[in-house]
Amino acid sequence: MVSAGSTTGGGSATGGGKYARPERRPAVITGASSGIGAATALTFAAAGYPVALGARRTDRCEELASRIREDGGEAVVAHLDLTDPDSAKAFAEEVTAALGDIETVVSNAGAVAPGTTYEVDTERFARELDLTVVGAHRLVRAFVPGMVERRRGDLVFVSSDVAVRARPFMSAYAAGKWGLEGMAHALQMELEGTGVRASIVRPGPTWSEMGSDWDPDEAAFVLEQWVRFGLARHPHFMKPQAIADAIAAVVAAPRGVHLNLIEVSPEAPVQSVEDR
């Protein structure tokens, strides 16, 4: 069910001519119940975007939406399960009815679980791929045709550095992000000249609730393997806000500019000259 708050602007008009952006730019954010999605919703709302929060945990989204409304923003919440085609379609219809034409979509939903590739159940492997790749395509089908018709819009896929540097014991997640970026790159070429921008934001290690349900011993083992294969050069992880800021920069780029890929990595601890 959709719930709506107060109406505000959606940023200033950008660009001129027939296909200028409207002042109000409603944005959809999936996986909005925590982590990068929640941080992105707060960042967008603070910038004046009306936001539609989609996730299975609508109670968490309602808490976030209440916070946005208390700060004078506009937020709606609708249930979204991207593994269910009917849910994705119903979500798109509900949030469009509540906010108007959607100008920005942030595809952020994902899941990861540890396991050795040859021991993981095929059904579990398939579920992760369905969420990461097919779920993102369901968003594309639901929102991009309207954007193309209006000759404007932004679609941001939140990927991961595993798309270019696979990590062991999480192969379904790596395969999903590789597939997601493949789809996004093809879509970028297909959208050229339509006024619609498809972009990829590729985070490195980031603190979030993903992985918080892992067995502590399994999590420690996986991290040890990252070190073993040179995939964890230092211990720093980013906060979700760093990724939210990158997503906001992509969407705020003026017409005529396409930030097609941004990779965001945690900075290593600063060492003194004596320690180097």
LONUMI-278408 format. One record per residue (C-alpha): z negated, x negated, y negated. Coordinates in Angstrom, 3 decimals. Layout:
BEGIN
<r up="Z" east="X" north="Y"/>
...
This chain:
BEGIN
<r up="0.000" east="0.000" north="0.000"/>
<r up="0.836" east="-1.262" north="-3.473"/>
<r up="-1.777" east="-1.465" north="-6.190"/>
<r up="-0.847" east="-2.234" north="-9.794"/>
<r up="-2.654" east="-3.608" north="-12.806"/>
<r up="-1.966" east="-3.788" north="-16.518"/>
<r up="1.507" east="-4.603" north="-17.798"/>
<r up="2.173" east="-7.817" north="-19.697"/>
<r up="5.239" east="-9.785" north="-20.623"/>
<r up="6.982" east="-12.087" north="-18.165"/>
<r up="7.721" east="-15.104" north="-20.343"/>
<r up="10.170" east="-15.560" north="-23.193"/>
<r up="13.902" east="-14.976" north="-22.908"/>
<r up="15.778" east="-18.092" north="-21.831"/>
<r up="19.452" east="-18.779" north="-22.377"/>
<r up="21.963" east="-16.588" north="-24.105"/>
<r up="25.074" east="-14.637" north="-23.389"/>
<r up="25.822" east="-11.929" north="-20.877"/>
<r up="23.586" east="-13.311" north="-18.123"/>
<r up="20.526" east="-14.240" north="-20.194"/>
<r up="17.185" east="-13.918" north="-18.485"/>
<r up="15.094" east="-10.873" north="-19.358"/>
<r up="11.770" east="-11.418" north="-21.070"/>
<r up="10.001" east="-9.866" north="-18.075"/>
<r up="10.487" east="-11.829" north="-14.851"/>
<r up="8.585" east="-10.278" north="-11.908"/>
<r up="7.854" east="-12.757" north="-9.127"/>
<r up="7.159" east="-12.309" north="-5.408"/>
<r up="4.886" east="-14.805" north="-3.671"/>
<r up="4.486" east="-14.738" north="0.097"/>
<r up="1.582" east="-16.294" north="1.936"/>
<r up="-0.373" east="-15.429" north="-1.199"/>
<r up="-3.777" east="-14.890" north="0.403"/>
<r up="-4.865" east="-18.539" north="0.163"/>
<r up="-3.861" east="-22.128" north="-0.492"/>
<r up="-0.549" east="-22.875" north="-2.179"/>
<r up="0.395" east="-19.193" north="-2.383"/>
<r up="-2.808" east="-18.186" north="-4.143"/>
<r up="-2.603" east="-21.123" north="-6.554"/>
<r up="1.015" east="-20.246" north="-7.337"/>
<r up="0.124" east="-16.620" north="-8.012"/>
<r up="-2.580" east="-17.639" north="-10.490"/>
<r up="-0.283" east="-20.156" north="-12.176"/>
<r up="2.567" east="-17.668" north="-12.527"/>
<r up="0.272" east="-14.935" north="-13.817"/>
<r up="-1.208" east="-17.284" north="-16.417"/>
<r up="2.340" east="-18.031" north="-17.589"/>
<r up="3.022" east="-14.316" north="-18.088"/>
<r up="4.886" east="-13.438" north="-14.903"/>
<r up="4.069" east="-10.111" north="-13.242"/>
<r up="3.326" east="-11.091" north="-9.638"/>
<r up="3.646" east="-9.318" north="-6.304"/>
<r up="1.350" east="-10.775" north="-3.661"/>
<r up="2.495" east="-10.492" north="-0.048"/>
<r up="0.499" east="-11.398" north="3.070"/>
<r up="-1.038" east="-9.873" north="6.154"/>
<r up="-4.539" east="-10.356" north="4.711"/>
<r up="-4.227" east="-7.845" north="1.902"/>
<r up="-7.987" east="-7.861" north="1.317"/>
<r up="-7.762" east="-11.489" north="0.194"/>
<r up="-4.749" east="-10.662" north="-1.967"/>
<r up="-6.633" east="-7.772" north="-3.588"/>
<r up="-9.416" east="-10.161" north="-4.604"/>
<r up="-6.840" east="-12.454" north="-6.165"/>
<r up="-5.053" east="-9.575" north="-7.883"/>
<r up="-8.349" east="-8.369" north="-9.370"/>
<r up="-8.942" east="-11.812" north="-10.817"/>
<r up="-5.450" east="-11.829" north="-12.338"/>
<r up="-5.959" east="-8.382" north="-13.903"/>
<r up="-9.335" east="-9.364" north="-15.327"/>
<r up="-7.561" east="-12.201" north="-17.107"/>
<r up="-5.014" east="-9.755" north="-18.577"/>
<r up="-2.191" east="-10.296" north="-16.103"/>
<r up="-0.202" east="-7.902" north="-13.948"/>
<r up="-0.412" east="-8.016" north="-10.172"/>
<r up="0.486" east="-5.808" north="-7.244"/>
<r up="-0.402" east="-6.231" north="-3.587"/>
<r up="1.567" east="-5.117" north="-0.549"/>
<r up="1.199" east="-5.842" north="3.146"/>
<r up="3.790" east="-8.278" north="4.477"/>
<r up="4.384" east="-9.572" north="7.986"/>
<r up="7.520" east="-11.709" north="7.863"/>
<r up="7.863" east="-11.623" north="11.644"/>
<r up="8.506" east="-7.869" north="11.371"/>
<r up="11.903" east="-6.865" north="9.885"/>
<r up="10.613" east="-3.402" north="8.963"/>
<r up="7.613" east="-4.899" north="7.149"/>
<r up="9.812" east="-7.235" north="5.108"/>
<r up="12.116" east="-4.391" north="4.100"/>
<r up="9.240" east="-2.056" north="3.198"/>
<r up="7.560" east="-4.817" north="1.197"/>
<r up="10.688" east="-5.417" north="-0.871"/>
<r up="11.075" east="-1.718" north="-1.605"/>
<r up="7.405" east="-1.288" north="-2.590"/>
<r up="7.123" east="-4.246" north="-4.928"/>
<r up="10.463" east="-3.501" north="-6.580"/>
<r up="9.342" east="0.072" north="-7.199"/>
<r up="6.090" east="-1.227" north="-8.689"/>
<r up="7.393" east="-4.095" north="-10.836"/>
<r up="11.121" east="-3.520" north="-11.271"/>
<r up="13.892" east="-5.944" north="-10.304"/>
<r up="12.424" east="-9.102" north="-8.776"/>
<r up="13.568" east="-12.210" north="-10.640"/>
<r up="11.779" east="-14.868" north="-8.577"/>
<r up="10.838" east="-15.178" north="-4.910"/>
<r up="8.550" east="-17.900" north="-3.580"/>
<r up="8.868" east="-18.179" north="0.198"/>
<r up="5.600" east="-19.787" north="1.217"/>
<r up="4.353" east="-18.163" north="4.421"/>
<r up="3.782" east="-20.489" north="7.352"/>
<r up="1.548" east="-21.375" north="10.277"/>
<r up="0.787" east="-24.512" north="12.227"/>
<r up="-1.139" east="-25.187" north="15.423"/>
<r up="-1.684" east="-28.461" north="17.289"/>
<r up="-0.202" east="-29.167" north="20.679"/>
<r up="1.922" east="-31.481" north="22.765"/>
<r up="5.514" east="-30.274" north="22.708"/>
<r up="5.968" east="-30.075" north="26.489"/>
<r up="2.646" east="-28.261" north="26.932"/>
<r up="2.963" east="-25.653" north="24.165"/>
<r up="3.908" east="-22.162" north="25.349"/>
<r up="7.515" east="-21.377" north="24.479"/>
<r up="6.399" east="-18.007" north="23.120"/>
<r up="4.038" east="-19.683" north="20.642"/>
<r up="6.722" east="-22.173" north="19.657"/>
<r up="9.138" east="-19.302" north="19.034"/>
<r up="6.593" east="-17.383" north="16.933"/>
<r up="6.192" east="-20.331" north="14.569"/>
<r up="9.954" east="-20.714" north="14.195"/>
<r up="10.336" east="-16.973" north="13.643"/>
<r up="7.829" east="-17.025" north="10.800"/>
<r up="9.092" east="-20.179" north="9.115"/>
<r up="12.857" east="-19.809" north="9.426"/>
<r up="13.740" east="-16.233" north="10.348"/>
<r up="10.968" east="-14.847" north="8.130"/>
<r up="12.377" east="-16.753" north="5.170"/>
<r up="15.812" east="-15.336" north="5.956"/>
<r up="14.347" east="-11.823" north="5.934"/>
<r up="13.222" east="-12.500" north="2.374"/>
<r up="16.706" east="-13.740" north="1.491"/>
<r up="18.275" east="-10.577" north="2.888"/>
<r up="15.779" east="-8.372" north="1.060"/>
<r up="16.008" east="-9.895" north="-2.417"/>
<r up="18.999" east="-12.188" north="-2.912"/>
<r up="21.827" east="-9.595" north="-2.846"/>
<r up="20.290" east="-7.909" north="-5.901"/>
<r up="19.925" east="-11.251" north="-7.653"/>
<r up="23.570" east="-12.074" north="-7.001"/>
<r up="24.620" east="-8.708" north="-8.378"/>
<r up="22.575" east="-9.327" north="-11.555"/>
<r up="23.863" east="-12.974" north="-11.718"/>
<r up="20.393" east="-14.456" north="-12.090"/>
<r up="17.263" east="-15.237" north="-10.116"/>
<r up="15.218" east="-17.996" north="-8.512"/>
<r up="14.394" east="-18.483" north="-4.861"/>
<r up="11.903" east="-21.250" north="-4.021"/>
<r up="11.309" east="-22.368" north="-0.430"/>
<r up="8.032" east="-24.187" north="0.165"/>
<r up="8.831" east="-26.761" north="2.811"/>
<r up="6.879" east="-29.824" north="3.988"/>
<r up="7.410" east="-33.541" north="4.286"/>
<r up="7.596" east="-32.991" north="8.054"/>
<r up="11.162" east="-31.830" north="7.382"/>
<r up="12.121" east="-35.475" north="6.858"/>
<r up="9.203" east="-37.276" north="8.531"/>
<r up="8.271" east="-35.367" north="11.675"/>
<r up="4.644" east="-35.626" north="12.733"/>
<r up="3.535" east="-35.626" north="16.361"/>
<r up="1.590" east="-32.803" north="17.999"/>
<r up="2.930" east="-30.198" north="15.557"/>
<r up="6.577" east="-30.104" north="16.585"/>
<r up="7.112" east="-26.358" north="16.069"/>
<r up="6.020" east="-26.727" north="12.454"/>
<r up="8.309" east="-29.748" north="12.000"/>
<r up="11.245" east="-27.973" north="13.640"/>
<r up="10.658" east="-24.902" north="11.486"/>
<r up="10.642" east="-26.854" north="8.231"/>
<r up="13.764" east="-28.808" north="9.266"/>
<r up="15.473" east="-25.490" north="9.935"/>
<r up="14.191" east="-23.972" north="6.698"/>
<r up="15.624" east="-26.808" north="4.626"/>
<r up="18.930" east="-26.612" north="6.478"/>
<r up="19.211" east="-22.938" north="5.617"/>
<r up="18.175" east="-23.579" north="2.016"/>
<r up="20.745" east="-26.354" north="1.497"/>
<r up="23.524" east="-24.156" north="2.892"/>
<r up="22.366" east="-21.301" north="0.664"/>
<r up="22.437" east="-23.539" north="-2.395"/>
<r up="26.147" east="-24.156" north="-1.874"/>
<r up="26.866" east="-20.500" north="-1.151"/>
<r up="25.084" east="-19.420" north="-4.358"/>
<r up="26.880" east="-21.883" north="-6.610"/>
<r up="28.403" east="-19.998" north="-9.535"/>
<r up="26.360" east="-16.840" north="-8.950"/>
<r up="23.617" east="-17.665" north="-11.463"/>
<r up="21.046" east="-17.617" north="-8.643"/>
<r up="19.181" east="-20.849" north="-7.918"/>
<r up="17.751" east="-21.725" north="-4.503"/>
<r up="15.299" east="-24.617" north="-4.602"/>
<r up="13.082" east="-26.538" north="-2.213"/>
<r up="9.585" east="-27.806" north="-2.988"/>
<r up="8.507" east="-30.272" north="-0.314"/>
<r up="4.752" east="-31.005" north="-0.293"/>
<r up="3.077" east="-33.910" north="1.371"/>
<r up="-0.480" east="-33.638" north="2.785"/>
<r up="-2.271" east="-30.814" north="0.961"/>
<r up="-5.698" east="-29.224" north="1.395"/>
<r up="-5.349" east="-25.608" north="2.499"/>
<r up="-6.617" east="-23.152" north="5.084"/>
<r up="-3.751" east="-24.089" north="7.399"/>
<r up="-5.370" east="-26.043" north="10.189"/>
<r up="-8.868" east="-24.861" north="9.302"/>
<r up="-9.014" east="-22.935" north="12.585"/>
<r up="-8.199" east="-26.005" north="14.692"/>
<r up="-10.749" east="-27.429" north="17.093"/>
<r up="-12.377" east="-30.360" north="15.212"/>
<r up="-11.714" east="-32.782" north="18.063"/>
<r up="-8.040" east="-31.759" north="18.208"/>
<r up="-7.714" east="-32.137" north="14.448"/>
<r up="-9.266" east="-35.610" north="14.548"/>
<r up="-6.897" east="-36.645" north="17.347"/>
<r up="-3.826" east="-35.435" north="15.437"/>
<r up="-4.898" east="-37.318" north="12.298"/>
<r up="-5.417" east="-40.460" north="14.380"/>
<r up="-1.848" east="-40.134" north="15.653"/>
<r up="-0.538" east="-39.805" north="12.108"/>
<r up="-2.174" east="-43.156" north="11.364"/>
<r up="-0.865" east="-44.648" north="14.614"/>
<r up="2.737" east="-43.831" north="13.700"/>
<r up="2.424" east="-44.859" north="10.052"/>
<r up="2.455" east="-41.297" north="8.688"/>
<r up="-0.879" east="-41.535" north="6.842"/>
<r up="-0.830" east="-44.628" north="4.666"/>
<r up="-3.921" east="-43.526" north="2.733"/>
<r up="-6.541" east="-40.752" north="2.986"/>
<r up="-5.721" east="-38.736" north="-0.128"/>
<r up="-4.660" east="-35.081" north="0.167"/>
<r up="-3.469" east="-32.959" north="-2.766"/>
<r up="-5.007" east="-29.751" north="-4.016"/>
<r up="-2.769" east="-26.644" north="-3.825"/>
<r up="-2.540" east="-26.583" north="-7.616"/>
<r up="-0.295" east="-29.648" north="-7.553"/>
<r up="2.282" east="-27.724" north="-5.529"/>
<r up="1.894" east="-24.602" north="-7.655"/>
<r up="2.666" east="-26.667" north="-10.756"/>
<r up="5.836" east="-28.009" north="-9.119"/>
<r up="6.977" east="-24.496" north="-8.181"/>
<r up="6.311" east="-23.304" north="-11.729"/>
<r up="8.389" east="-26.185" north="-13.116"/>
<r up="11.324" east="-25.253" north="-10.881"/>
<r up="11.275" east="-21.634" north="-12.027"/>
<r up="10.748" east="-22.499" north="-15.698"/>
<r up="13.803" east="-24.784" north="-15.850"/>
<r up="16.293" east="-23.356" north="-18.355"/>
<r up="19.588" east="-21.793" north="-17.407"/>
<r up="22.091" east="-24.523" north="-16.757"/>
<r up="19.494" east="-26.708" north="-15.006"/>
<r up="18.849" east="-26.585" north="-11.248"/>
<r up="15.883" east="-28.477" north="-9.814"/>
<r up="17.211" east="-28.195" north="-6.304"/>
<r up="14.595" east="-30.356" north="-4.537"/>
<r up="11.180" east="-31.619" north="-5.595"/>
<r up="9.051" east="-33.711" north="-3.253"/>
<r up="5.364" east="-33.819" north="-4.169"/>
<r up="3.164" east="-36.464" north="-2.557"/>
<r up="-0.482" east="-37.441" north="-2.976"/>
<r up="-0.984" east="-40.609" north="-4.994"/>
<r up="-2.719" east="-43.439" north="-3.180"/>
<r up="-6.175" east="-44.509" north="-4.370"/>
<r up="-5.903" east="-46.907" north="-7.287"/>
<r up="-6.858" east="-50.443" north="-6.294"/>
<r up="-8.161" east="-53.165" north="-8.524"/>
<r up="-6.055" east="-56.278" north="-8.926"/>
<r up="-8.608" east="-58.195" north="-6.843"/>
<r up="-8.287" east="-55.746" north="-3.930"/>
<r up="-4.524" east="-55.971" north="-3.676"/>
